[in-house]
């Protein structure tokens, strides 16, 4: 899934966060992140538990039981600390406790994975009520999460402030100030507006790099969780000898070495390094099942000093993400060799499924990239390798498209030019589930599962 255009497309709509608010639903769209999407951060701090030996636990059917992960509330607690001119107090006035209650009432409970609260006082005696929030894993580190949350809860699109501190108001009239900690966010409120902003600005000034993953780390993601944005939460790192479902092939705080920000150069380096690591561990991406997810800094992160590069492997099966113990390289059935015409559910690479069952993609054949050099962003060589297959497919109640997977720059440098061409259908620019193969009659499934 790594490399130039060698990744499955999104469902062409932003990932949706549904928030239960006062008995109604509010929806906020956040920036989607796919394998290959730029998203990262850097820190020299690591939290590897790779060498820790634990007893593997199984249920009555012999399935691995989920491991115990660190409490996200502890991560939230670590964010809160005194800043210059402020000290924590243990017994705040009742009116300040009311501010904490207002913050808690404003936060959608389904969004919070962990939190911690504190009250600080400045030298003038002004009190600041503060709640540190760690959201559910899918939203951890999302750079657009705070403004999107404010928009979802208030209906207003907040402007990005130069200070990095956003402002909103609760239905009860309490003014809240929000600052992103990178992994989560901090909400502050005070009867002295300047004190609240000064406290959050102080957190920004003494911001420490967030904990990140190291080469060899093993991760466990719950069934409903997706890999987060960067910075990377340390509380998903678990011992490799126990149950886990993701492994870090490369995790380096100095993974990009350009003197100035060059997005293309950094992306090429990331793709090359991750593809080489993948080939060393498993073989080429074209014929192997582990999916490769890569991270790199964008320009804003670069300007903050981030140089992180990470390569993570996961295995998505039809029944869900594969959970295992020990090294992924020791597992059986790591090949990905579908027959032409095979249909796949929605993750690539993945197990095949009968085309008479609901599916998203269909493997329509192999294409050859006609290029002697790794394509730049303006090249169509990869897309051109798959376009002829469109002429072999039947029209239907949607628009058919094809895209290539399976070829990374390391394999390309070593002479490989073959890609697997996957077909998919969209309706109104939204990727849809279908029944039937694209070479014959096929139907689109509506969102309620009824064929149309």
HELIX and SHEET records of a PDB file:
HELIX    1   1 UNK A   72  UNK A   79  1                                   8    
HELIX    2   2 UNK A   94  UNK A  106  1                                  13    
HELIX    3   3 UNK A  109  UNK A  111  5                                   3    
HELIX    4   4 UNK A  137  UNK A  139  5                                   3    
HELIX    5   5 UNK A  145  UNK A  154  1                                  10    
HELIX    6   6 UNK A  193  UNK A  205  1                                  13    
HELIX    7   7 UNK A  234  UNK A  236  5                                   3    
HELIX    8   8 UNK A  263  UNK A  281  1                                  19    
HELIX    9   9 UNK A  285  UNK A  287  5                                   3    
HELIX   10  10 UNK A  299  UNK A  303  1                                   5    
HELIX   11  11 UNK A  328  UNK A  330  5                                   3    
HELIX   12  12 UNK A  381  UNK A  387  1                                   7    
HELIX   13  13 UNK A  388  UNK A  392  5                                   5    
HELIX   14  14 UNK A  409  UNK A  413  1                                   5    
SHEET    1   A 2 UNK A  15  UNK A  21  0                                        
SHEET    2   A 2 UNK A  24  UNK A  30 -1                                        
SHEET    1   B 6 UNK A  86  UNK A  88  0                                        
SHEET    2   B 6 UNK A 112  UNK A 122 -1                                        
SHEET    3   B 6 UNK A 127  UNK A 135 -1                                        
SHEET    4   B 6 UNK A 185  UNK A 189 -1                                        
SHEET    5   B 6 UNK A 175  UNK A 180 -1                                        
SHEET    6   B 6 UNK A 165  UNK A 169 -1                                        
SHEET    1   C 5 UNK A 237  UNK A 238  0                                        
SHEET    2   C 5 UNK A 218  UNK A 219 -1                                        
SHEET    3   C 5 UNK A 246  UNK A 252 -1                                        
SHEET    4   C 5 UNK A 309  UNK A 314 -1                                        
SHEET    5   C 5 UNK A 291  UNK A 296 -1                                        
SHEET    1   D 2 UNK A 316  UNK A 317  0                                        
SHEET    2   D 2 UNK A 320  UNK A 321 -1                                        
SHEET    1   E 5 UNK A 352  UNK A 353  0                                        
SHEET    2   E 5 UNK A 343  UNK A 344 -1                                        
SHEET    3   E 5 UNK A 361  UNK A 368 -1                                        
SHEET    4   E 5 UNK A 418  UNK A 427 -1                                        
SHEET    5   E 5 UNK A 399  UNK A 405 -1                                        
SHEET    1   F 5 UNK A 352  UNK A 353  0                                        
SHEET    2   F 5 UNK A 343  UNK A 344 -1                                        
SHEET    3   F 5 UNK A 361  UNK A 368 -1                                        
SHEET    4   F 5 UNK A 418  UNK A 427 -1                                        
SHEET    5   F 5 UNK A 430  UNK A 431 -1                                        
SHEET    1   G 2 UNK A 434  UNK A 435  0                                        
SHEET    2   G 2 UNK A 443  UNK A 444 -1                                        
END                                                                             
